[in-house]
Amino acid sequence: MGRSLKKGPFVDEKLMLKVIKQGQLGTKDPIKTWARRCTIVPEFVGYTFLVHNGKMFHKVFVTEEMVGHKLGEFSITRTFRGHSGSK
Amino acid sequence: MPRIVGTDVPNNKCVWIALTYIHGIGRFSAAKIIKELGIEPEIHAGKLTEDEVSKIAQIIDRDYVVEGQLRRQVSQNIARLRDIGCYRGLRHRRGMPVRGQQTQSNARTRKGKKKTVAGKRGVKELR
């Protein structure tokens, strides 16, 4: 089920603050974050995030097309190295 | 006989059902179109007057995305997911189920025909 429209998209507040701060400073450093559940909003476009996947941080450069997805969707959590038989 | 939007030729069925032969029109939207025009849903498609046929075509043109255009839209959406490298896109690239279904067993629609692996032990042999 989708999220109620009344609430609007979920955006991690601290992350949002960091983005705004960078916007004021004019820098675009990668932002380290654990907030995988945070929706990507138009303000994030052009910034790089380091999204935690439980083990390490994946570099995610946000483009316009990613708006509406969650940060976690771009940082995979599983490693699949193939089955034993297929070498 | 009646040609509605492109090459669709639904025939000798009730209009209501015949309309569902158009890609993008299901039973729900077909019933809605018929109701809007006040046509008897049970009438056979071949017996529609030209006027009614053109009216149906008009409504579909106005309200619905159908056939080639719809197919293009769907594949574009998938291509977008692939390009941005999100989880759903990765699943599309791999030909695996996209919506979190289990893959230990089944999932044959997406994974295709079984690929038998030589020397793989079954559950029974392991015991």
Backbone of each chain as ProteinMPNN parsed JSONL, in Angstrom:
{"seq_chain_A": "MGRSLKKGPFVDEKLMLKVIKQGQLGTKDPIKTWARRCTIVPEFVGYTFLVHNGKMFHKVFVTEEMVGHKLGEFSITRTFRGHSGSK", "coords_chain_A": {"N_chain_A": [[0.846, -1.202, 0.0], [0.47, 2.227, -0.736], [1.879, 5.331, 0.513], [0.103, 7.616, 2.58], [-1.302, 10.498, 1.081], [-1.702, 12.755, 2.469], [0.325, 13.016, 4.323], [2.515, 13.469, 2.77], [5.703, 12.981, 1.03], [8.152, 10.894, 2.65], [10.858, 12.372, 4.162], [14.079, 12.383, 5.348], [14.847, 14.369, 8.046], [17.272, 15.378, 9.081], [19.028, 14.802, 7.063], [18.023, 16.353, 5.041], [18.515, 18.866, 6.095], [21.287, 18.87, 5.951], [21.681, 18.875, 3.22], [20.55, 21.322, 2.534], [22.275, 23.03, 3.897], [24.642, 22.582, 2.515], [23.855, 23.623, 0.125], [23.71, 26.312, 0.718], [26.353, 26.866, 1.261], [27.388, 26.287, -1.12], [28.778, 24.064, -1.836], [29.362, 20.686, -3.01], [29.805, 18.218, -1.646], [30.132, 14.672, -1.066], [27.51, 13.191, 0.829], [27.416, 11.382, 3.693], [25.267, 8.827, 4.622], [22.781, 7.039, 6.492], [20.219, 6.89, 5.988], [18.305, 5.171, 4.369], [15.659, 4.96, 3.903], [14.769, 7.343, 3.105], [12.994, 9.467, 0.959], [13.853, 10.53, -2.329], [13.988, 13.836, -3.084], [13.288, 16.681, -5.242], [15.157, 18.618, -4.443], [17.454, 17.241, -3.915], [18.74, 16.662, -6.226], [21.66, 16.411, -8.148], [23.42, 16.181, -6.081], [25.773, 14.11, -4.316], [25.421, 11.083, -2.633], [26.45, 9.0, 0.052], [25.373, 6.036, 0.515], [24.469, 3.875, 3.007], [24.7, 0.322, 3.126], [24.42, -1.5, 5.032], [26.838, -2.537, 5.397], [28.811, -1.238, 3.917], [29.419, 1.957, 2.245], [27.619, 3.04, -0.506], [28.265, 4.904, -3.391], [26.06, 7.263, -4.537], [24.969, 9.103, -7.113], [22.702, 11.585, -7.498], [20.267, 11.908, -9.922], [17.897, 13.655, -12.013], [15.945, 11.869, -12.777], [15.73, 10.105, -10.712], [14.142, 11.075, -8.766], [11.605, 10.65, -6.387], [12.09, 8.022, -5.909], [13.491, 5.863, -3.324], [16.413, 6.402, -1.309], [17.617, 4.036, -0.567], [17.084, 2.259, -2.599], [19.104, 2.422, -4.364], [21.345, 1.369, -3.356], [22.542, -1.567, -3.142], [21.878, -4.435, -1.093], [22.559, -7.045, -1.116], [24.865, -9.692, -1.891], [25.648, -11.504, -4.676], [27.335, -14.087, -5.872], [27.137, -15.901, -7.861], [26.141, -19.291, -8.656], [27.324, -22.459, -7.309], [27.758, -24.317, -9.312], [28.018, -22.97, -11.75], [30.695, -21.969, -13.304]], "CA_chain_A": [[0.0, 0.0, 0.0], [1.25, 3.458, -0.806], [1.822, 6.201, 1.661], [-0.987, 8.579, 2.529], [-0.906, 11.757, 0.443], [-1.797, 13.786, 3.493], [1.617, 13.168, 4.987], [3.567, 13.836, 1.834], [6.781, 11.998, 1.002], [9.007, 10.862, 3.837], [12.207, 12.871, 3.938], [14.844, 12.416, 6.578], [15.029, 15.802, 8.311], [18.684, 15.732, 9.248], [19.655, 14.737, 5.744], [17.536, 17.527, 4.331], [19.269, 20.007, 6.629], [22.65, 18.817, 5.419], [21.629, 19.28, 1.807], [20.305, 22.767, 2.498], [23.504, 23.664, 4.342], [25.579, 22.532, 1.391], [23.347, 24.538, -0.885], [24.085, 27.681, 1.112], [27.799, 26.994, 1.139], [27.725, 26.133, -2.532], [29.609, 22.876, -2.046], [28.629, 19.471, -3.348], [30.541, 17.061, -1.147], [29.265, 13.51, -0.798], [26.925, 13.163, 2.164], [27.322, 10.028, 4.217], [23.968, 8.687, 5.264], [22.201, 5.727, 6.74], [18.771, 7.046, 5.8], [17.897, 4.501, 3.132], [14.22, 5.079, 3.738], [14.451, 8.72, 2.744], [12.624, 9.691, -0.438], [14.666, 11.518, -3.04], [13.168, 14.985, -3.481], [13.983, 17.469, -6.268], [16.284, 19.37, -3.882], [18.644, 16.384, -3.821], [19.333, 16.445, -7.55], [22.989, 16.979, -8.335], [24.279, 15.864, -4.947], [26.198, 12.727, -4.206], [25.204, 10.525, -1.302], [27.073, 7.72, 0.341], [24.255, 5.354, 1.163], [24.886, 2.67, 3.72], [23.927, -0.864, 2.757], [24.55, -2.442, 6.138], [28.233, -2.918, 5.507], [29.657, -0.173, 3.375], [28.641, 3.061, 1.672], [27.628, 3.094, -1.959], [28.171, 6.258, -3.932], [24.875, 7.449, -5.36], [24.83, 10.454, -7.651], [21.267, 11.718, -7.743], [19.858, 12.618, -11.137], [16.505, 14.087, -12.011], [15.052, 10.716, -12.954], [15.656, 9.315, -9.483], [13.202, 11.713, -7.849], [10.452, 9.813, -6.075], [12.562, 6.745, -5.389], [14.155, 5.996, -2.028], [17.864, 6.285, -1.416], [18.002, 2.635, -0.405], [16.925, 1.503, -3.836], [20.301, 2.537, -5.185], [22.475, 0.798, -2.645], [22.073, -2.948, -2.96], [22.276, -5.021, 0.185], [22.888, -8.459, -1.27], [25.958, -10.056, -2.784], [25.404, -12.77, -5.348], [28.545, -14.359, -6.64], [26.871, -17.015, -8.764], [25.958, -20.593, -8.033], [28.527, -23.284, -7.255], [27.953, -25.066, -10.553], [28.301, -22.163, -12.942], [31.98, -21.287, -13.178]], "C_chain_A": [[0.877, 1.247, 0.0], [1.066, 4.309, 0.431], [0.705, 7.223, 1.474], [-0.507, 9.918, 1.973], [-0.871, 12.899, 1.448], [-0.437, 14.079, 4.115], [2.699, 13.692, 4.049], [4.688, 12.827, 1.874], [7.613, 12.041, 2.275], [10.396, 11.346, 3.468], [12.897, 12.967, 5.283], [15.26, 13.861, 6.871], [16.496, 16.211, 8.395], [19.4, 15.762, 7.907], [19.292, 15.971, 4.935], [18.313, 18.768, 4.774], [20.671, 20.058, 6.044], [22.693, 19.289, 3.977], [21.459, 20.793, 1.703], [21.572, 23.534, 2.867], [24.528, 23.704, 3.215], [25.161, 23.491, 0.295], [23.749, 25.964, -0.583], [25.572, 27.913, 0.937], [28.246, 26.885, -0.308], [28.611, 24.949, -2.821], [28.739, 21.683, -2.427], [29.425, 18.242, -2.927], [29.597, 15.895, -0.976], [28.762, 13.521, 0.64], [26.766, 11.715, 2.594], [25.988, 9.876, 4.93], [23.572, 7.23, 5.456], [20.714, 5.726, 6.393], [18.321, 6.479, 4.455], [16.43, 4.711, 2.83], [13.802, 6.454, 3.264], [14.128, 8.843, 1.256], [13.541, 10.729, -1.067], [13.749, 12.624, -3.536], [13.966, 15.835, -4.469], [15.192, 18.243, -5.743], [17.581, 18.567, -3.879], [19.391, 16.271, -5.148], [20.686, 17.148, -7.659], [23.945, 16.712, -7.191], [24.66, 14.396, -4.965], [25.977, 12.262, -2.773], [26.01, 9.253, -1.159], [26.055, 6.945, 1.17], [24.709, 4.033, 1.748], [24.044, 1.477, 3.268], [24.003, -1.924, 3.847], [26.002, -2.792, 6.388], [29.146, -1.786, 5.062], [28.763, 0.914, 2.774], [28.769, 3.06, 0.159], [27.484, 4.539, -2.404], [26.931, 6.331, -4.816], [24.824, 8.908, -5.806], [23.38, 10.622, -8.093], [21.008, 12.515, -9.023], [18.363, 12.899, -11.068], [15.536, 12.911, -12.059], [14.847, 9.924, -11.675], [14.64, 9.882, -8.494], [11.982, 10.816, -7.652], [10.846, 8.429, -5.604], [13.175, 6.973, -4.014], [15.654, 5.825, -2.225], [18.314, 4.832, -1.38], [17.923, 1.823, -1.677], [18.199, 1.49, -4.67], [21.54, 1.963, -4.512], [22.11, -0.642, -2.291], [22.67, -3.586, -1.716], [22.722, -6.463, 0.049], [24.096, -8.649, -2.17], [25.64, -11.402, -3.367], [26.602, -13.045, -6.232], [28.352, -15.524, -7.579], [26.731, -18.314, -8.012], [27.224, -21.419, -8.16], [28.812, -23.95, -8.595], [28.428, -24.224, -11.711], [29.601, -21.403, -12.788], [32.517, -20.881, -14.536]], "O_chain_A": [[1.908, 1.292, 0.671], [0.213, 4.04, 1.277], [0.405, 7.639, 0.355], [0.558, 10.41, 2.347], [-0.123, 13.865, 1.301], [-0.095, 15.228, 4.394], [3.681, 14.288, 4.491], [4.641, 11.894, 2.676], [7.759, 13.091, 2.9], [11.036, 10.798, 2.571], [12.373, 13.551, 6.231], [15.934, 14.499, 6.062], [16.905, 17.241, 7.859], [20.251, 16.613, 7.647], [20.127, 16.554, 4.243], [18.712, 19.6, 3.958], [21.181, 21.121, 5.69], [23.608, 20.001, 3.563], [22.12, 21.458, 0.905], [21.907, 24.544, 2.248], [25.191, 24.717, 2.99], [25.997, 24.094, -0.377], [24.086, 26.735, -1.482], [26.009, 28.988, 0.526], [29.334, 27.33, -0.675], [29.144, 24.826, -3.924], [27.531, 21.679, -2.191], [29.687, 17.347, -3.73], [28.399, 16.086, -0.765], [29.518, 13.829, 1.562], [26.074, 10.929, 1.947], [25.625, 10.714, 5.755], [23.966, 6.337, 4.706], [20.04, 4.7, 6.49], [17.999, 7.223, 3.528], [15.998, 4.653, 1.678], [12.617, 6.708, 3.046], [14.888, 8.384, 0.404], [13.953, 11.687, -0.414], [12.836, 12.373, -4.322], [15.191, 15.724, -4.529], [16.138, 18.502, -6.486], [18.672, 19.136, -3.844], [20.542, 15.834, -5.184], [20.828, 18.32, -7.309], [25.141, 16.978, -7.301], [23.971, 13.558, -5.546], [26.309, 12.968, -1.821], [26.225, 8.523, -2.126], [25.902, 7.174, 2.369], [25.267, 3.185, 1.052], [22.838, 1.599, 3.054], [23.692, -3.093, 3.618], [26.358, -3.284, 7.459], [30.113, -1.431, 5.737], [27.536, 0.816, 2.789], [29.872, 3.077, -0.389], [26.681, 5.296, -1.859], [26.781, 5.537, -5.744], [24.661, 9.82, -4.995], [22.894, 9.89, -8.956], [21.474, 13.644, -9.176], [17.667, 12.43, -10.168], [14.458, 12.947, -11.466], [13.892, 9.155, -11.566], [14.316, 9.237, -7.497], [11.408, 10.296, -8.609], [10.05, 7.732, -4.976], [13.359, 8.111, -3.583], [16.104, 5.189, -3.178], [19.26, 4.441, -2.064], [18.613, 0.813, -1.821], [18.36, 0.66, -5.565], [22.649, 2.062, -5.039], [21.458, -0.903, -1.28], [23.81, -3.313, -1.339], [23.218, -7.047, 1.013], [24.326, -7.87, -3.096], [25.385, -12.353, -2.629], [26.855, -12.337, -7.207], [29.337, -16.088, -8.055], [27.153, -18.425, -6.861], [28.087, -21.139, -8.992], [29.971, -24.127, -8.971], [29.165, -24.709, -12.569], [29.622, -20.316, -12.21], [33.594, -20.292, -14.623]]}, "seq_chain_B": "MPRIVGTDVPNNKCVWIALTYIHGIGRFSAAKIIKELGIEPEIHAGKLTEDEVSKIAQIIDRDYVVEGQLRRQVSQNIARLRDIGCYRGLRHRRGMPVRGQQTQSNARTRKGKKKTVAGKRGVKELR", "coords_chain_B": {"N_chain_B": [[-14.948, -6.951, -38.058], [-15.599, -4.054, -37.507], [-13.254, -1.474, -37.398], [-11.364, -0.288, -34.88], [-9.302, 2.123, -33.536], [-6.514, 1.738, -35.09], [-5.39, -1.45, -36.04], [-7.209, -3.201, -34.938], [-9.55, -5.8, -35.007], [-12.113, -6.724, -33.741], [-14.749, -9.049, -33.653], [-18.048, -10.449, -34.195], [-18.659, -10.693, -31.43], [-20.006, -9.671, -28.244], [-20.203, -6.128, -27.983], [-19.066, -5.1, -25.722], [-17.254, -7.073, -24.878], [-15.794, -7.342, -27.184], [-14.404, -4.959, -27.371], [-12.394, -5.304, -25.533], [-10.398, -6.536, -26.896], [-8.676, -4.709, -27.747], [-5.473, -3.585, -27.007], [-4.887, -2.428, -23.869], [-7.415, -1.769, -23.217], [-9.548, -2.956, -20.911], [-12.005, -5.067, -19.315], [-13.252, -3.391, -17.529], [-12.82, -0.708, -18.426], [-13.943, -0.966, -20.918], [-16.646, -1.445, -20.359], [-17.214, 0.997, -19.232], [-16.929, 2.782, -21.36], [-18.976, 1.908, -23.063], [-21.145, 2.44, -21.477], [-21.074, 5.181, -21.292], [-21.771, 5.939, -23.84], [-24.232, 4.877, -24.012], [-24.827, 2.502, -25.307], [-26.155, -0.725, -25.952], [-24.646, -3.245, -24.112], [-24.656, -5.88, -24.846], [-25.009, -6.144, -27.514], [-23.907, -7.28, -30.747], [-20.596, -6.729, -32.016], [-20.291, -6.464, -34.73], [-22.686, -5.449, -35.526], [-22.807, -2.804, -34.975], [-23.492, 0.604, -35.716], [-21.881, 2.783, -38.112], [-21.585, 5.27, -37.111], [-21.681, 4.891, -34.343], [-19.38, 3.388, -34.013], [-17.406, 5.241, -34.69], [-17.779, 7.03, -32.69], [-17.059, 5.572, -30.439], [-14.352, 5.214, -31.016], [-13.575, 7.835, -30.853], [-13.882, 8.397, -28.1], [-12.015, 6.637, -27.0], [-9.683, 7.646, -28.1], [-9.631, 10.06, -26.777], [-9.584, 9.529, -23.978], [-7.959, 7.308, -23.353], [-4.83, 5.531, -23.264], [-3.613, 3.527, -25.679], [-2.708, 0.406, -27.364], [0.104, 0.603, -29.549], [1.188, 2.951, -28.517], [0.808, 2.663, -25.782], [2.293, 0.347, -25.311], [4.814, 1.328, -25.916], [5.067, 3.231, -23.906], [5.14, 1.618, -21.602], [7.502, 0.123, -22.031], [9.291, 2.154, -22.044], [9.149, 3.06, -19.428], [10.238, 0.873, -18.111], [12.782, 0.908, -19.214], [13.698, 3.255, -18.128], [13.879, 2.593, -15.401], [15.923, 0.716, -15.585], [18.043, 2.296, -16.414], [18.581, 4.122, -14.295], [19.62, 2.553, -12.372], [18.405, 1.485, -10.068], [17.035, -0.746, -7.559], [14.819, -2.15, -8.622], [15.308, -1.803, -11.323], [17.65, -3.263, -11.623], [16.704, -5.813, -11.218], [15.076, -6.107, -13.421], [17.009, -6.064, -15.41], [18.335, -8.411, -14.886], [16.415, -10.264, -15.374], [14.839, -11.278, -13.379], [12.269, -11.803, -10.828], [10.538, -8.785, -10.037], [9.119, -7.674, -8.003], [9.724, -8.496, -5.366], [9.084, -11.202, -5.006], [9.378, -14.715, -4.025], [12.338, -16.592, -4.87], [13.624, -18.923, -4.483], [12.225, -21.215, -5.09], [10.04, -21.825, -7.844], [9.039, -18.864, -9.626], [9.258, -19.073, -12.341], [8.212, -17.834, -14.542], [9.554, -15.435, -14.921], [12.228, -16.283, -14.803], [12.457, -18.066, -16.818], [12.81, -21.155, -18.702], [13.64, -24.127, -16.853], [17.028, -24.487, -15.882], [18.986, -27.104, -15.981], [21.388, -28.286, -13.71], [24.343, -30.083, -13.909], [25.156, -32.748, -11.767], [24.11, -31.621, -9.544], [22.814, -31.97, -6.337], [19.732, -33.259, -5.26], [17.049, -32.486, -2.936], [16.237, -34.842, -1.733], [18.415, -36.594, -1.909], [20.244, -35.442, -0.238], [19.485, -36.054, 2.313]], "CA_chain_B": [[-15.325, -5.956, -39.054], [-15.307, -2.652, -37.185], [-11.85, -1.188, -37.058], [-11.275, 0.783, -33.896], [-7.896, 2.415, -33.247], [-5.512, 0.917, -35.754], [-5.693, -2.686, -36.758], [-8.016, -4.137, -34.166], [-10.749, -6.248, -35.688], [-12.93, -7.602, -32.923], [-15.942, -9.358, -34.447], [-19.095, -11.359, -33.708], [-18.769, -10.813, -29.97], [-20.672, -8.499, -27.686], [-19.327, -4.957, -28.07], [-18.384, -4.966, -24.443], [-16.114, -7.99, -24.886], [-14.988, -7.073, -28.38], [-13.508, -3.828, -27.102], [-11.236, -5.716, -24.728], [-9.346, -7.033, -27.779], [-7.728, -3.612, -27.908], [-4.472, -3.571, -25.946], [-5.058, -1.236, -23.041], [-8.814, -1.684, -22.811], [-9.988, -4.157, -20.225], [-13.457, -5.131, -19.167], [-13.735, -2.234, -16.779], [-12.894, 0.491, -19.261], [-14.884, -1.25, -22.005], [-17.988, -1.217, -19.82], [-17.35, 2.428, -19.005], [-17.127, 3.428, -22.667], [-20.31, 1.535, -23.531], [-22.127, 3.117, -20.638], [-21.057, 6.599, -21.628], [-22.486, 6.137, -25.1], [-25.577, 4.334, -23.901], [-25.015, 1.378, -26.229], [-26.454, -2.006, -25.289], [-23.369, -3.965, -24.1], [-24.784, -7.244, -25.354], [-25.124, -6.1, -28.982], [-22.683, -7.77, -31.374], [-19.767, -5.642, -32.524], [-20.523, -6.332, -36.164], [-23.954, -4.772, -35.793], [-22.73, -1.39, -34.616], [-23.524, 1.529, -36.85], [-20.598, 3.469, -38.296], [-21.595, 6.409, -36.207], [-21.308, 4.421, -32.998], [-17.971, 2.985, -34.052], [-16.53, 6.418, -34.661], [-17.907, 7.641, -31.365], [-16.214, 4.775, -29.53], [-12.966, 5.561, -31.343], [-13.331, 9.176, -30.318], [-13.718, 8.329, -26.647], [-10.74, 5.984, -26.709], [-8.661, 8.64, -28.425], [-9.641, 11.139, -25.808], [-9.333, 9.171, -22.579], [-7.126, 6.146, -23.062], [-3.589, 5.255, -23.982], [-3.794, 2.143, -26.13], [-1.889, -0.211, -28.416], [1.532, 0.908, -29.679], [1.588, 4.022, -27.611], [0.854, 2.099, -24.433], [3.449, -0.563, -25.264], [6.007, 2.158, -25.862], [5.118, 3.84, -22.583], [5.557, 0.604, -20.63], [8.908, -0.228, -22.195], [10.071, 3.333, -21.64], [9.215, 3.056, -17.968], [11.198, -0.148, -17.709], [14.113, 1.395, -19.605], [14.083, 4.275, -17.155], [14.314, 1.899, -14.191], [17.222, 0.109, -15.871], [19.079, 3.32, -16.534], [18.967, 4.799, -13.066], [20.334, 1.611, -11.513], [17.763, 1.194, -8.799], [16.877, -2.183, -7.35], [13.859, -2.68, -9.596], [15.983, -1.827, -12.617], [18.593, -4.385, -11.61], [15.918, -7.046, -11.366], [14.657, -6.171, -14.821], [18.185, -6.409, -16.2], [18.684, -9.8, -14.643], [15.315, -11.149, -15.719], [14.343, -11.891, -12.148], [11.053, -11.125, -10.368], [10.85, -7.409, -9.674], [8.35, -7.189, -6.851], [10.013, -9.146, -4.097], [8.597, -12.571, -4.88], [10.437, -15.662, -3.698], [12.99, -17.152, -6.042], [14.229, -20.225, -4.191], [11.482, -22.092, -5.971], [9.139, -21.13, -8.772], [9.532, -17.681, -10.365], [9.635, -19.583, -13.657], [7.781, -16.917, -15.59], [10.623, -14.48, -15.158], [13.526, -16.91, -14.97], [12.454, -18.891, -18.011], [12.785, -22.589, -18.513], [14.605, -24.641, -15.884], [18.368, -24.82, -16.389], [19.439, -28.202, -15.136], [22.816, -28.239, -13.425], [24.847, -31.435, -13.768], [25.773, -33.08, -10.49], [23.46, -30.955, -8.416], [22.08, -32.938, -5.538], [18.383, -32.849, -4.884], [16.753, -32.473, -1.505], [16.111, -36.225, -1.251], [19.74, -37.205, -1.782], [20.962, -34.813, 0.868], [19.094, -36.641, 3.589]], "C_chain_B": [[-15.046, -4.518, -38.658], [-13.836, -2.483, -36.813], [-11.812, -0.018, -36.098], [-9.812, 0.923, -33.494], [-6.942, 1.423, -33.908], [-6.069, -0.37, -36.315], [-6.626, -3.639, -36.017], [-9.305, -4.506, -34.886], [-11.536, -7.214, -34.807], [-14.262, -7.822, -33.62], [-16.858, -10.347, -33.718], [-19.065, -11.683, -32.202], [-19.547, -9.601, -29.48], [-19.698, -7.316, -27.716], [-18.421, -4.862, -26.866], [-17.126, -5.839, -24.408], [-15.184, -7.675, -26.056], [-13.984, -5.95, -28.135], [-12.265, -4.237, -26.328], [-10.132, -6.324, -25.586], [-8.319, -5.944, -28.083], [-6.771, -3.642, -26.726], [-4.62, -2.283, -25.141], [-6.5, -1.004, -22.627], [-9.185, -3.022, -22.178], [-11.492, -4.15, -20.1], [-14.0, -3.883, -18.495], [-13.888, -1.022, -17.684], [-13.849, 0.284, -20.429], [-16.313, -0.952, -21.546], [-18.25, 0.272, -19.644], [-17.649, 3.165, -20.315], [-18.553, 3.185, -23.156], [-21.375, 2.317, -22.769], [-22.211, 4.598, -21.009], [-21.858, 6.892, -22.895], [-23.919, 5.626, -25.056], [-25.86, 3.239, -24.903], [-25.301, 0.131, -25.402], [-25.167, -2.842, -25.288], [-23.447, -5.332, -24.791], [-24.898, -7.321, -26.886], [-23.819, -6.577, -29.617], [-21.931, -6.644, -32.065], [-20.001, -5.395, -34.005], [-21.762, -5.518, -36.479], [-23.958, -3.297, -35.415], [-22.833, -0.527, -35.874], [-22.185, 2.246, -36.932], [-20.458, 4.633, -37.338], [-21.124, 6.002, -34.817], [-19.839, 4.04, -32.94], [-17.065, 4.205, -33.942], [-16.601, 7.106, -33.311], [-17.04, 6.914, -30.35], [-14.75, 5.141, -29.755], [-12.603, 6.921, -30.767], [-13.03, 9.143, -28.824], [-12.38, 7.708, -26.286], [-9.59, 6.941, -26.991], [-8.502, 9.665, -27.323], [-9.118, 10.699, -24.439], [-8.282, 8.096, -22.334], [-5.843, 6.129, -23.88], [-3.648, 3.795, -24.391], [-2.732, 1.717, -27.134], [-0.43, 0.229, -28.394], [2.015, 1.943, -28.684], [1.736, 3.509, -26.184], [2.071, 1.195, -24.278], [4.74, 0.236, -25.135], [6.176, 2.749, -24.468], [5.658, 2.854, -21.551], [7.042, 0.312, -20.777], [9.804, 0.96, -21.835], [10.232, 3.378, -20.125], [10.235, 2.048, -17.472], [12.62, 0.313, -18.027], [14.619, 2.443, -18.621], [14.611, 3.612, -15.882], [15.692, 1.283, -14.395], [18.322, 1.152, -15.831], [19.523, 3.882, -15.2], [19.605, 3.862, -12.062], [19.718, 1.415, -10.154], [17.49, -0.312, -8.712], [15.937, -2.804, -8.376], [14.483, -2.792, -10.983], [16.944, -3.002, -12.726], [17.861, -5.694, -11.843], [15.433, -7.213, -12.797], [15.826, -6.611, -15.686], [18.49, -7.883, -16.083], [17.61, -10.774, -15.084], [14.806, -11.912, -14.515], [13.064, -11.175, -11.724], [11.39, -9.764, -9.759], [10.232, -7.013, -8.335], [8.534, -8.004, -5.581], [9.445, -10.537, -3.919], [9.745, -13.511, -4.528], [11.027, -16.247, -4.972], [13.675, -18.486, -5.759], [13.543, -21.299, -5.005], [10.583, -21.231, -6.837], [9.792, -19.914, -9.449], [9.905, -18.041, -11.79], [9.233, -18.638, -14.778], [8.902, -15.951, -15.944], [11.942, -15.175, -15.499], [13.608, -17.775, -16.217], [12.54, -20.367, -17.682], [13.898, -23.033, -17.57], [15.947, -24.93, -16.542], [18.91, -25.908, -15.473], [20.952, -28.132, -14.971], [23.304, -29.652, -13.174], [25.45, -31.623, -12.383], [25.165, -32.364, -9.306], [22.609, -31.959, -7.652], [20.727, -32.382, -5.139], [18.193, -32.914, -3.389], [16.748, -33.895, -0.941], [17.481, -36.848, -1.009], [20.497, -36.661, -0.581], [20.668, -35.491, 2.2], [19.826, -37.918, 3.908]], "O_chain_B": [[-14.335, -3.814, -39.375], [-13.273, -3.245, -36.027], [-12.179, 1.103, -36.45], [-9.163, -0.065, -33.15], [-6.612, 0.387, -33.329], [-7.1, -0.373, -36.987], [-6.805, -4.779, -36.446], [-10.058, -3.634, -35.32], [-11.609, -8.404, -35.111], [-14.85, -6.868, -34.131], [-16.458, -10.988, -32.746], [-19.399, -12.789, -31.777], [-19.724, -8.627, -30.21], [-18.5, -7.493, -27.495], [-17.223, -4.592, -26.955], [-16.067, -5.396, -23.963], [-13.96, -7.735, -25.935], [-12.858, -5.989, -28.631], [-11.214, -3.607, -26.443], [-9.045, -6.605, -25.081], [-7.238, -6.218, -28.606], [-7.203, -3.715, -25.575], [-4.491, -1.184, -25.68], [-6.782, -0.148, -21.789], [-9.14, -4.07, -22.821], [-12.173, -3.324, -20.708], [-15.069, -3.384, -18.846], [-14.941, -0.384, -17.714], [-14.492, 1.229, -20.884], [-17.083, -0.298, -22.249], [-19.36, 0.752, -19.875], [-18.504, 4.048, -20.369], [-19.245, 4.103, -23.597], [-22.362, 2.786, -23.337], [-23.294, 5.183, -21.033], [-22.522, 7.922, -23.018], [-24.719, 5.908, -25.949], [-27.007, 3.055, -25.312], [-24.768, -0.047, -24.307], [-24.637, -3.128, -26.362], [-22.44, -5.867, -25.256], [-24.885, -8.404, -27.472], [-22.741, -6.311, -29.087], [-22.532, -5.728, -32.625], [-19.921, -4.261, -34.477], [-21.883, -4.96, -37.569], [-24.982, -2.623, -35.521], [-22.331, -0.882, -36.941], [-21.445, 2.313, -35.951], [-19.377, 4.934, -36.832], [-20.292, 6.666, -34.2], [-19.142, 4.323, -31.965], [-16.084, 4.202, -33.197], [-15.624, 7.689, -32.842], [-16.376, 7.532, -29.517], [-14.002, 5.353, -28.801], [-11.499, 7.138, -30.268], [-12.077, 9.757, -28.344], [-11.688, 8.181, -25.385], [-8.641, 7.034, -26.213], [-7.394, 10.081, -26.983], [-8.316, 11.397, -23.817], [-7.765, 7.982, -21.223], [-5.776, 6.628, -25.003], [-3.727, 2.915, -23.533], [-1.977, 2.529, -27.67], [0.204, 0.229, -27.339], [3.091, 1.827, -28.095], [2.671, 3.875, -25.472], [2.785, 1.251, -23.276], [5.635, -0.114, -24.366], [7.277, 2.768, -23.917], [6.514, 3.195, -20.735], [7.769, 0.257, -19.785], [10.934, 0.784, -21.378], [11.304, 3.69, -19.607], [10.996, 2.317, -16.543], [13.539, 0.137, -17.227], [15.81, 2.509, -18.319], [15.648, 4.007, -15.348], [16.533, 1.318, -13.497], [19.398, 0.917, -15.282], [20.716, 4.099, -14.987], [20.082, 4.303, -11.017], [20.434, 1.2, -9.177], [17.692, -1.049, -9.677], [16.229, -3.863, -8.932], [14.225, -3.743, -11.721], [17.045, -3.651, -13.767], [18.334, -6.568, -12.57], [15.387, -8.326, -13.321], [15.663, -7.432, -16.589], [18.86, -8.531, -17.062], [17.856, -11.977, -15.164], [14.39, -13.065, -14.63], [12.789, -10.07, -12.194], [12.392, -9.611, -9.059], [10.743, -6.144, -7.629], [7.592, -8.177, -4.808], [9.333, -11.014, -2.789], [10.918, -13.177, -4.698], [10.354, -16.386, -5.993], [14.237, -19.109, -6.661], [14.196, -22.191, -5.547], [10.399, -20.043, -6.574], [10.971, -19.955, -9.798], [10.767, -17.398, -12.39], [9.846, -18.641, -15.846], [9.164, -15.684, -17.117], [12.683, -14.722, -16.371], [14.697, -18.174, -16.631], [12.367, -20.776, -16.534], [14.955, -22.407, -17.494], [16.011, -25.533, -17.613], [19.25, -25.646, -14.319], [21.696, -27.947, -15.934], [22.755, -30.356, -12.327], [26.17, -30.756, -11.889], [25.654, -32.487, -8.184], [21.802, -32.69, -8.226], [20.587, -31.225, -4.743], [19.083, -33.35, -2.659], [17.194, -34.127, 0.182], [17.682, -37.55, -0.018], [21.307, -37.368, 0.019], [21.505, -35.498, 3.103], [19.591, -38.519, 4.957]]}, "name": "protein", "num_of_chains": 2, "seq": "MGRSLKKGPFVDEKLMLKVIKQGQLGTKDPIKTWARRCTIVPEFVGYTFLVHNGKMFHKVFVTEEMVGHKLGEFSITRTFRGHSGSKMPRIVGTDVPNNKCVWIALTYIHGIGRFSAAKIIKELGIEPEIHAGKLTEDEVSKIAQIIDRDYVVEGQLRRQVSQNIARLRDIGCYRGLRHRRGMPVRGQQTQSNARTRKGKKKTVAGKRGVKELR"}
